[in-house]
Amino acid sequence: MGAIAGFYALHPFWLWLAVAALCLAVEVSTGTGWLLWPAASAFVVGLIAQALHPGVAPEIGLFAVLTIASTYLARRFLRPVLEPKSPDLNDPLQRLIGQRGQVLSTFEQGRGRVFVDGKDWPAETEEPIPAISQEVVVIGLDGAVLKVRKIPT
């Protein structure tokens, strides 16, 4: 164990690379985004430690400052850019908004059935009742019931 500690004391780059790899491995397994920036910071500190040999205390301080700064900047500026503007692709119902379909059954009291995205769906409308085979567009959802509007022909 003393040989390993001695090796890391003489070559701090490998210690910081191990910290970066550990943070990255945990980040990949969790996918939260919180450990990506400490991993990058540990790698940068490792490069600086290899080039300048500043000592343990300055390396730890630099790691802390880089981690806090990079995490803050990423959350502040990258999050709005990376957040999807369209509905979540993993939510199959949200993907239906904006899609077109055809009326399958007569609407009674604003409720009927439509064919959208290859499936038969319950639907409701607040507009004049669309006729069978008329084209409609999905404008919203209420649970698994599609809110539709007829498309003027």
N, CA and C of each residue as an Amber inpcrd file, in Angstrom:
protein
   459
   0.8230000  -1.1930000   0.0000000   0.0000000   0.0000000   0.0000000
   0.8640000   1.2540000   0.0000000   2.0120000   1.1750000   0.6690000
   2.9220000   2.3140000   0.7120000   3.4890000   2.6400000  -0.6520000
   3.6880000   1.6040000  -1.4850000   4.2240000   1.8310000  -2.8280000
   3.2220000   2.5910000  -3.6880000   1.9440000   2.2560000  -3.5290000
   0.9050000   2.9450000  -4.3070000   0.8030000   4.4010000  -3.8680000
   0.8160000   4.6350000  -2.5600000   0.7500000   6.0070000  -2.0520000
   1.9710000   6.8000000  -2.5040000   3.1320000   6.1630000  -2.4940000
   4.3450000   6.8380000  -2.9580000   4.2690000   7.1800000  -4.4390000
   3.7300000   6.2590000  -5.2290000   3.5780000   6.5060000  -6.6620000
   2.6650000   7.7010000  -6.9090000   1.5340000   7.7420000  -6.2030000
   0.6050000   8.8550000  -6.3880000   1.1720000  10.1640000  -5.8650000
   2.0150000  10.0960000  -4.8370000   2.6400000  11.3150000  -4.3260000
   3.6210000  11.8890000  -5.3480000   4.3240000  11.0100000  -6.0640000
   5.2870000  11.4600000  -7.0740000   4.6140000  11.8340000  -8.3930000
   3.4820000  11.2220000  -8.6740000   2.7760000  11.4530000  -9.9390000
   1.3060000  11.7790000  -9.6590000   1.0200000  13.0140000  -9.2260000
  -0.3590000  13.3560000  -8.8490000  -1.3420000  13.3080000 -10.0230000
  -0.8270000  13.3840000 -11.2450000  -1.7140000  13.3110000 -12.4080000
  -2.5620000  12.0530000 -12.3630000  -1.9560000  10.9240000 -11.9920000
  -2.6740000   9.6480000 -11.9900000  -3.7350000   9.5980000 -10.8940000
  -3.4560000  10.2430000  -9.7720000  -4.4650000  10.3110000  -8.7040000
  -5.6790000  11.1080000  -9.1870000  -5.4190000  12.2540000  -9.7990000
  -6.5260000  13.0720000 -10.2810000  -7.2420000  12.4070000 -11.4510000
  -6.5020000  11.6810000 -12.2660000  -7.1340000  10.9390000 -13.3500000
  -8.0410000   9.8410000 -12.7900000  -7.6010000   9.1970000 -11.7010000
  -8.4350000   8.1730000 -11.0560000  -9.6980000   8.8020000 -10.4680000
  -9.5640000   9.9840000  -9.8520000 -10.7350000  10.6880000  -9.3100000
 -11.6890000  11.0500000 -10.4500000 -11.1370000  11.5330000 -11.5580000
 -11.9710000  11.8830000 -12.7120000 -12.6840000  10.6510000 -13.2580000
 -11.9660000   9.5370000 -13.3680000 -12.5730000   8.3030000 -13.8860000
 -13.6630000   7.7950000 -12.9560000 -13.4320000   7.8690000 -11.6530000
 -14.4350000   7.4310000 -10.6800000 -15.6920000   8.3040000 -10.7730000
 -15.4980000   9.6210000 -10.8120000 -16.6530000  10.5290000 -10.9380000
 -17.4080000  10.2710000 -12.2400000 -16.6610000  10.0560000 -13.3130000
 -17.2960000   9.8110000 -14.6030000 -18.0520000   8.4830000 -14.6170000
 -17.4810000   7.4640000 -13.9700000 -18.1580000   6.1600000 -13.9100000
 -19.4670000   6.2650000 -13.1320000 -19.4340000   6.9770000 -12.0110000
 -20.6660000   7.1500000 -11.2240000 -21.6690000   7.9870000 -12.0150000
 -21.1880000   9.0090000 -12.7190000 -22.0750000   9.8470000 -13.5350000
 -22.7440000   9.0450000 -14.6420000 -21.9840000   8.2010000 -15.2950000
 -22.5470000   7.3880000 -16.3750000 -23.5950000   6.4290000 -15.8280000
 -23.3620000   5.8920000 -14.6420000 -24.3270000   4.9410000 -14.0820000
 -25.5780000   5.6270000 -13.5390000 -25.4670000   6.8860000 -13.1250000
 -26.6410000   7.5750000 -12.5850000 -27.2960000   8.5120000 -13.5950000
 -26.5050000   9.1600000 -14.4270000 -27.0490000  10.0560000 -15.4440000
 -27.6530000  11.3360000 -14.9170000 -27.1980000  11.8150000 -13.7690000
 -27.7850000  13.0120000 -13.1830000 -27.1950000  14.3050000 -13.7170000
 -25.9530000  14.2650000 -14.1580000 -25.2890000  15.4730000 -14.6300000
 -24.4950000  16.1820000 -13.5650000 -24.6250000  15.7830000 -12.3180000
 -23.9420000  16.4630000 -11.2250000 -22.4670000  16.0920000 -11.1230000
 -22.0750000  14.9090000 -11.5120000 -20.6780000  14.4970000 -11.3590000
 -19.8610000  14.6740000 -12.6330000 -20.4690000  15.1650000 -13.6800000
 -19.7300000  15.4100000 -14.9110000 -18.7030000  16.5180000 -14.7030000
 -19.0870000  17.5510000 -14.0250000 -18.2110000  18.7050000 -13.8390000
 -17.1050000  18.4320000 -12.8290000 -17.3460000  17.7340000 -11.7260000
 -16.2070000  17.3380000 -10.8860000 -15.2260000  16.4320000 -11.6280000
 -15.7250000  15.5750000 -12.5080000 -14.8290000  14.7170000 -13.2950000
 -13.9490000  15.5690000 -14.2080000 -14.5440000  16.5280000 -14.8890000
 -13.7620000  17.4110000 -15.7600000 -12.7800000  18.2420000 -14.9430000
 -13.2130000  18.7070000 -13.7830000 -12.3330000  19.4960000 -12.9200000
 -11.1570000  18.6670000 -12.4300000 -11.4050000  17.4220000 -12.0580000
 -10.3160000  16.5510000 -11.6050000  -9.3160000  16.3190000 -12.7310000
  -9.7920000  16.1670000 -13.9450000  -8.8860000  15.9790000 -15.0780000
  -8.0280000  17.2260000 -15.2960000  -8.6390000  18.4060000 -15.2390000
  -7.8930000  19.6600000 -15.4160000  -6.8730000  19.8270000 -14.3010000
  -7.2570000  19.5370000 -13.0680000  -6.3180000  19.6250000 -11.9460000
  -5.1750000  18.6330000 -12.1460000  -5.4740000  17.4600000 -12.6660000
  -4.4200000  16.4890000 -12.9540000  -3.4230000  17.0150000 -13.9670000
  -3.9180000  17.6640000 -15.0110000  -3.0100000  18.2560000 -16.0050000
  -2.1470000  19.3510000 -15.3850000  -2.7770000  20.1960000 -14.5730000
  -2.0240000  21.2690000 -13.9070000  -1.0220000  20.6820000 -12.9210000
  -1.4170000  19.6490000 -12.1850000  -0.5090000  19.0130000 -11.2260000
   0.6850000  18.3880000 -11.9410000   0.4510000  17.8120000 -13.0940000
   1.5450000  17.1990000 -13.8620000   2.5200000  18.2620000 -14.3650000
   1.9920000  19.4020000 -14.7900000   2.8340000  20.4430000 -15.3740000
   3.5330000  21.3040000 -14.3280000   2.8180000  21.6590000 -13.2520000
   3.3480000  22.6490000 -12.3080000   3.7400000  22.0950000 -10.9450000
   3.2500000  20.9340000 -10.5500000   3.4880000  20.3360000  -9.2220000
   3.2410000  21.3500000  -8.0950000   2.0140000  21.8840000  -7.9880000
   1.7650000  22.9240000  -6.9840000   1.6830000  22.4090000  -5.5450000
   1.4370000  21.1430000  -5.3290000   1.2860000  20.6100000  -3.9780000
  -0.1540000  20.1850000  -3.7360000  -0.3480000  19.4390000  -2.6610000
  -1.6610000  18.8540000  -2.3900000  -2.7070000  19.9140000  -2.0660000
  -2.4030000  20.8420000  -1.1640000  -3.3920000  21.8410000  -0.7430000
  -3.8520000  22.7180000  -1.9120000  -2.9490000  23.2620000  -2.7210000
  -3.4240000  24.0550000  -3.8650000  -4.2200000  23.2210000  -4.8770000
  -3.8450000  21.9630000  -5.0470000  -4.5880000  21.0990000  -5.9690000
  -6.0150000  20.8890000  -5.4830000  -6.1720000  20.6170000  -4.1960000
  -7.5120000  20.4130000  -3.6370000  -8.3210000  21.7040000  -3.7240000
  -7.6880000  22.8320000  -3.4110000  -8.3760000  24.1190000  -3.5260000
  -8.7920000  24.4180000  -4.9520000  -7.8920000  24.1580000  -5.8940000
  -8.2110000  24.3710000  -7.3050000  -9.3340000  23.4490000  -7.7580000
  -9.2950000  22.2050000  -7.2980000 -10.3650000  21.2570000  -7.6280000
 -11.7080000  21.7670000  -7.1180000 -11.7320000  22.2650000  -5.8730000
 -12.9830000  22.7730000  -5.2990000 -13.4980000  23.9730000  -6.0860000
 -12.6060000  24.9090000  -6.3920000 -13.0190000  26.1130000  -7.1220000
 -13.5070000  25.7540000  -8.5250000 -12.7530000  24.9120000  -9.2280000
 -13.1630000  24.5140000 -10.5800000 -14.4840000  23.7500000 -10.5720000
 -14.6650000  22.8790000  -9.5870000 -15.9070000  22.1090000  -9.5070000
 -17.1030000  23.0200000  -9.2720000 -16.9830000  23.9200000  -8.3170000
 -18.0890000  24.8330000  -8.0140000 -18.3750000  25.7380000  -9.2110000
 -17.3290000  26.3000000  -9.7950000 -17.5200000  27.2190000 -10.9220000
 -18.1080000  26.5040000 -12.1360000 -17.5590000  25.3500000 -12.4810000
 -18.0540000  24.6620000 -13.6800000 -19.4780000  24.1450000 -13.4820000
 -19.7900000  23.6610000 -12.2900000 -21.1520000  23.1890000 -12.0240000
 -22.1440000  24.3510000 -12.0880000 -21.7840000  25.4670000 -11.4730000
 -22.6630000  26.6360000 -11.5050000 -22.8750000  27.1270000 -12.9370000
 -21.7840000  27.2800000 -13.6740000 -21.8920000  27.7900000 -15.0410000
 -22.6840000  26.8420000 -15.9400000 -22.4760000  25.5550000 -15.7580000
 -23.2170000  24.5840000 -16.5730000 -24.7030000  24.6260000 -16.2490000
 -25.0400000  24.6840000 -14.9710000 -26.4560000  24.7330000 -14.5820000
 -27.0960000  26.0460000 -15.0130000 -26.3340000  27.1020000 -14.9740000
 -26.8710000  28.4230000 -15.2990000 -27.0460000  28.6190000 -16.8010000
 -26.0360000  28.2150000 -17.5810000 -26.0490000  28.5450000 -19.0010000
 -26.3190000  27.3630000 -19.9240000 -25.9350000  26.1680000 -19.5540000
 -26.1470000  25.0190000 -20.4310000 -27.5330000  24.4120000 -20.2950000
 -28.0950000  24.4440000 -19.1000000 -29.4050000  23.8250000 -18.8980000
 -30.4680000  24.3960000 -19.8280000 -30.6050000  25.7280000 -19.9450000
 -31.6360000  26.2390000 -20.8580000 -31.3970000  25.8290000 -22.3090000
 -30.1440000  25.6930000 -22.6980000 -29.8290000  25.3190000 -24.0730000
 -30.1430000  23.8480000 -24.3170000 -29.8780000  23.0040000 -23.3250000
 -30.0220000  21.5670000 -23.4990000 -31.4270000  21.0430000 -23.2300000
 -32.2620000  21.8280000 -22.5630000 -33.6200000  21.3620000 -22.2940000
 -34.4040000  21.2950000 -23.5940000 -35.1410000  20.2100000 -23.7880000
 -35.8720000  20.0650000 -25.0500000 -37.0040000  21.0820000 -25.1600000
 -37.1770000  21.6000000 -26.3530000 -38.2590000  22.5560000 -26.5970000
 -39.5390000  21.8350000 -27.0090000 -39.3930000  20.6080000 -27.5090000
 -40.5440000  19.8240000 -27.9390000 -40.9410000  18.8590000 -26.8310000
 -42.1100000  18.2570000 -26.9290000 -42.5320000  17.3070000 -25.9030000
 -41.5380000  16.1590000 -25.7740000 -41.5160000  15.5750000 -24.6060000
 -40.6140000  14.4620000 -24.3320000 -40.9280000  13.2930000 -25.2580000
 -39.9140000  12.8170000 -25.9640000 -40.1230000  11.7100000 -26.8950000
 -40.4770000  10.4220000 -26.1730000 -40.1490000  10.3560000 -24.8940000
 -40.4650000   9.1530000 -24.1340000 -41.9100000   9.1460000 -23.6540000
 -42.6260000  10.2280000 -23.8480000 -44.0340000  10.3040000 -23.4740000
 -44.8600000  10.1860000 -24.7510000 -45.3490000   8.9850000 -25.0460000
 -46.0260000   8.7790000 -26.3260000 -47.2700000   9.6400000 -26.5080000
 -47.9410000   9.9990000 -25.4280000 -49.1380000  10.8280000 -25.5850000
 -48.7710000  12.2600000 -25.9560000 -47.7330000  12.8110000 -25.3460000
 -47.3300000  14.1840000 -25.6640000 -46.8910000  14.3160000 -27.1180000
 -46.3450000  13.2470000 -27.6780000 -45.9150000  13.2830000 -29.0770000
 -47.0920000  13.4500000 -30.0280000 -48.2840000  13.1210000 -29.5750000
 -49.4520000  13.1840000 -30.4570000 -49.9320000  14.6090000 -30.7080000
 -49.5810000  15.5330000 -29.8290000 -50.0420000  16.9130000 -29.9990000
 -49.4750000  17.4690000 -31.3020000 -50.3710000  18.0050000 -32.1170000
 -49.9850000  18.5580000 -33.4080000 -50.1290000  17.5740000 -34.5590000
 -50.3580000  16.3010000 -34.2500000 -50.5030000  15.3160000 -35.3210000
 -51.9260000  15.3390000 -35.8670000 -52.0340000  14.9380000 -37.1100000
 -53.3400000  14.8940000 -37.7690000 -53.8980000  13.4820000 -37.7340000
 -55.2120000  13.4010000 -37.7730000 -55.8840000  12.1130000 -37.7930000
 -57.2320000  12.2230000 -38.4840000 -57.9680000  11.1080000 -38.4970000
 -59.2920000  11.0730000 -39.1320000 -60.3340000  10.6370000 -38.1210000
 -61.5210000  11.2030000 -38.2600000 -62.6400000  10.8400000 -37.3910000
 -63.1240000   9.4510000 -37.7870000 -63.2770000   8.5590000 -36.7810000
 -63.7330000   7.1890000 -37.0370000 -65.2070000   6.9950000 -36.7360000
 -65.7140000   7.7040000 -35.7280000 -67.1190000   7.5250000 -35.3550000
 -67.7620000   8.8870000 -35.1470000 -69.0700000   8.9080000 -35.2300000
 -69.8110000  10.1450000 -35.0380000 -69.5970000  10.6610000 -33.6170000
 -69.3480000  11.9510000 -33.4990000 -69.1700000  12.5650000 -32.1840000
 -70.5420000  12.8370000 -31.5850000 -70.7450000  12.3660000 -30.3550000
 -71.9780000  12.6260000 -29.6270000 -71.6130000  13.3560000 -28.3500000
 -72.2330000  14.4910000 -28.1240000 -71.9600000  15.3420000 -26.9730000
 -70.4710000  15.6840000 -26.8880000 -69.8750000  15.9200000 -28.0510000
 -68.4760000  16.3250000 -28.0990000 -67.4700000  15.2020000 -27.9640000
 -67.9500000  13.9440000 -27.8920000 -67.0340000  12.8050000 -27.7310000
 -67.1900000  11.8320000 -28.8850000 -66.0430000  11.2990000 -29.3160000
 -66.0490000  10.3230000 -30.3960000 -64.7110000   9.6090000 -30.4570000
 -64.4130000   9.0130000 -31.6110000 -63.1580000   8.2780000 -31.7800000
 -62.4500000   8.7780000 -33.0270000 -61.1200000   8.8520000 -32.9230000
 -60.3010000   9.2930000 -34.0480000 -59.1540000   8.3090000 -34.2700000
 -58.6280000   8.3260000 -35.4710000 -57.4960000   7.4830000 -35.8450000
 -56.2840000   8.4000000 -36.0050000 -55.3560000   8.2940000 -35.0450000
 -54.1560000   9.1350000 -35.0470000 -52.9450000   8.2480000 -34.7990000
 -51.9040000   8.4540000 -35.5660000 -50.6290000   7.7440000 -35.3800000
 -50.8080000   6.2320000 -35.4210000 -51.6940000   5.7730000 -36.2970000
 -51.8850000   4.3400000 -36.4780000 -52.7340000   3.6690000 -35.4190000
 -53.3970000   4.4510000 -34.5530000 -54.2070000   3.8670000 -33.4800000
 -55.5520000   4.5680000 -33.3850000 -56.4920000   3.8450000 -32.8080000
 -57.8400000   4.3440000 -32.5460000 -57.8330000   4.9670000 -31.1490000
 -58.2200000   6.2570000 -31.0340000 -58.1770000   6.9720000 -29.7610000
 -59.5500000   7.5570000 -29.4240000 -59.8820000   7.6010000 -28.1170000
 -61.0520000   8.3890000 -27.7230000 -60.6960000   9.8690000 -27.8560000
 -61.6640000  10.6650000 -28.2790000 -61.3840000  12.0810000 -28.4960000
 -62.5810000  12.9120000 -28.0890000 -62.3100000  14.1810000 -27.8350000
 -63.3970000  15.1280000 -27.5900000 -63.0520000  16.4500000 -28.2520000
 -64.1030000  17.1940000 -28.5440000 -63.9410000  18.4900000 -29.1880000
 -64.9600000  19.4570000 -28.6100000 -64.6140000  20.7360000 -28.6350000
 -65.5440000  21.7690000 -28.1830000 -66.1120000  22.5300000 -29.3710000
 -65.6620000  22.1770000 -30.5510000 -66.1010000  22.8400000 -31.7770000
 -67.3040000  22.1070000 -32.3580000 -67.8340000  22.6160000 -33.4590000
 -68.8970000  21.8710000 -34.1340000 -68.4180000  20.4560000 -34.4530000
 -69.3500000  19.5250000 -34.3720000 -69.0000000  18.1090000 -34.4700000
 -68.4660000  17.7650000 -35.8540000 -67.2480000  17.1880000 -35.9100000
 -66.7030000  16.7980000 -37.2150000 -67.4000000  15.5510000 -37.7520000
 -67.4440000  15.4510000 -39.0630000 -68.0740000  14.3000000 -39.7210000
 -67.0860000  13.1380000 -39.8020000 -67.6330000  11.9340000 -40.0150000
 -66.7870000  10.7470000 -40.1600000 -65.8600000  10.9510000 -41.3580000
 -64.6170000  10.5330000 -41.2100000 -63.5420000  10.6320000 -42.2080000
 -62.9890000  12.0430000 -42.3650000 -63.5210000  13.0100000 -41.6100000
 -62.9750000  14.3600000 -41.6940000 -61.6290000  14.3910000 -40.9740000
 -60.7310000  15.2270000 -41.4660000 -59.3980000  15.3210000 -40.8750000
 -59.4380000  16.2510000 -39.6650000 -58.7590000  15.8180000 -38.5790000
 -58.6700000  16.6060000 -37.3490000 -57.2000000  16.7060000 -36.9450000
 -56.9160000  17.6550000 -36.0590000 -55.5710000  17.8020000 -35.5070000
 -55.6800000  17.7290000 -33.9830000 -54.7090000  17.0800000 -33.3490000
 -54.6880000  16.9470000 -31.8930000 -54.1450000  18.2470000 -31.3120000
 -54.9280000  18.8740000 -30.4080000 -54.5120000  20.1450000 -29.8140000
 -54.2030000  20.0230000 -28.3290000 -54.5080000  18.8720000 -27.7340000
 -54.2350000  18.6910000 -26.3150000 -54.6180000  17.3040000 -25.8550000
 -54.4390000  17.0750000 -24.5650000 -54.7330000  15.7780000 -23.9570000
 -55.4680000  15.9750000 -22.6480000 -56.3160000  15.0200000 -22.3430000
 -56.9420000  14.9410000 -21.0250000 -56.8420000  13.4820000 -20.6180000
 -55.7370000  13.1220000 -19.9640000 -55.4630000  11.7150000 -19.6890000
 -55.1350000  11.0320000 -20.9960000 -55.9130000   9.9990000 -21.3380000
 -55.7080000   9.2970000 -22.6120000 -56.7250000   9.7290000 -23.6580000
 -57.4670000  10.7870000 -23.3800000 -58.4600000  11.3040000 -24.3290000
 -57.8340000  12.4760000 -25.0800000 -57.8610000  12.3900000 -26.4030000
 -57.2830000  13.4430000 -27.2270000 -58.2710000  14.5840000 -27.4000000
 -57.7970000  15.8030000 -27.2770000 -58.5890000  16.9930000 -27.5910000
 -58.2780000  17.3240000 -29.0430000 -59.3070000  17.3580000 -29.8790000
 -59.0850000  17.5630000 -31.3080000 -59.8500000  18.7750000 -31.8230000
 -59.3970000  19.2590000 -32.9680000 -60.0530000  20.3590000 -33.6670000
 -60.1000000  19.9660000 -35.1350000 -61.2320000  20.2110000 -35.7630000
 -61.3080000  19.8330000 -37.1750000 -60.5060000  20.8220000 -38.0060000
 -59.9730000  20.2960000 -39.0840000 -59.1800000  21.1080000 -40.0000000
 -60.1080000  21.5760000 -41.1040000 -60.1890000  22.8850000 -41.3200000
 -61.0780000  23.3760000 -42.3740000 -60.6210000  22.8630000 -43.7400000
 -61.5920000  22.4700000 -44.5430000 -61.2580000  21.9440000 -45.8780000
 -61.4190000  22.9850000 -46.9440000
